[in-house]
Amino acid sequence: MTPGCTTQACDFRDSLDSLAANGIAVVGVSPDKPEKLAKFRDRDALTFPLLSDIDRSVLTAYGAYGEKTMYGKKVTGVIRSTFASTRRA
């Protein structure tokens, strides 16, 4: 529920029609627990699935979890990432 996550999620929410028209589905993945994701979804009226990846296995597989620099310090955490793929029949 950080400002960056909120801005990004709301932008995807507001762009869903355009993305869907181009065959793109939106799914959010987070290491947060399902209960916290439900609050986030409800608070910001998000209409796409938010998936909980508590063990970070999906995030790690996509290179979206690991070492990063935050405020000049090296930390380990979620690396904000966006992946796009069209649906195939």
C-alpha positions as CSV (number, residue, x, y, z in Angstrom):
1,M,0.0,0.0,0.0
2,T,2.9,2.3,-0.6
3,P,2.4,5.4,-2.7
4,G,4.4,3.9,-5.6
5,C,2.4,0.7,-5.6
6,T,-0.9,2.6,-5.3
7,T,0.0,4.8,-8.3
8,Q,1.1,1.9,-10.4
9,A,-2.0,-0.3,-9.5
10,C,-4.4,2.5,-10.1
11,D,-2.8,3.3,-13.5
12,F,-3.3,-0.3,-14.5
13,R,-6.9,-0.3,-13.2
14,D,-7.6,2.8,-15.2
15,S,-6.0,1.3,-18.3
16,L,-7.7,-2.1,-18.2
17,D,-10.0,-1.6,-21.1
18,S,-7.3,-0.4,-23.4
19,L,-5.0,-3.2,-22.3
20,A,-7.7,-5.8,-22.7
21,A,-8.5,-4.5,-26.2
22,N,-4.9,-5.3,-27.1
23,G,-5.1,-8.8,-25.6
24,I,-3.2,-8.0,-22.4
25,A,-4.3,-9.3,-19.1
26,V,-3.2,-7.6,-15.8
27,V,-2.2,-9.6,-12.7
28,G,-0.4,-8.2,-9.7
29,V,2.0,-10.3,-7.7
30,S,3.2,-9.4,-4.2
31,P,4.8,-11.1,-1.2
32,D,2.1,-9.7,1.0
33,K,-0.5,-11.9,2.6
34,P,-3.8,-12.4,0.9
35,E,-5.6,-10.4,3.7
36,K,-3.4,-7.3,3.1
37,L,-3.9,-7.6,-0.7
38,A,-7.7,-7.8,-0.2
39,K,-7.5,-4.5,1.8
40,F,-5.4,-2.9,-1.0
41,R,-7.8,-4.2,-3.7
42,D,-10.9,-2.9,-1.8
43,R,-9.4,0.4,-0.8
44,D,-8.4,1.3,-4.4
45,A,-11.2,-0.5,-6.2
46,L,-8.7,-2.7,-8.1
47,T,-10.5,-4.9,-10.6
48,F,-7.6,-7.2,-11.6
49,P,-6.3,-10.2,-9.6
50,L,-3.7,-9.6,-6.9
51,L,-1.7,-12.8,-6.2
52,S,0.1,-13.5,-3.0
53,D,3.6,-14.9,-3.4
54,I,4.6,-15.2,0.3
55,D,7.7,-17.4,-0.4
56,R,8.7,-15.0,-3.2
57,S,9.3,-17.9,-5.6
58,V,7.4,-16.3,-8.5
59,L,9.0,-12.9,-7.9
60,T,12.4,-14.5,-7.8
61,A,11.8,-16.5,-11.0
62,Y,11.0,-13.3,-12.8
63,G,13.9,-11.4,-11.4
64,A,11.6,-9.2,-9.5
65,Y,13.0,-9.9,-6.0
66,G,16.6,-9.4,-5.0
67,E,19.3,-6.9,-4.2
68,K,18.5,-3.3,-5.1
69,T,19.6,0.2,-4.0
70,M,17.1,2.2,-1.9
71,Y,18.0,5.6,-0.5
72,G,21.7,4.9,-1.3
73,K,21.8,1.6,0.6
74,K,21.9,-1.9,-0.8
75,V,18.8,-3.9,0.4
76,T,17.0,-7.1,-0.6
77,G,13.4,-6.7,-1.6
78,V,10.8,-6.5,-4.4
79,I,12.1,-4.9,-7.5
80,R,9.2,-3.1,-9.1
81,S,8.7,-4.7,-12.5
82,T,6.2,-4.9,-15.3
83,F,6.0,-7.7,-17.8
84,A,3.8,-7.6,-20.8
85,S,2.6,-10.5,-22.9
86,T,-0.4,-11.0,-25.2
87,R,-2.8,-13.8,-24.7
88,R,-2.5,-16.6,-27.2
89,A,-5.3,-18.9,-28.3
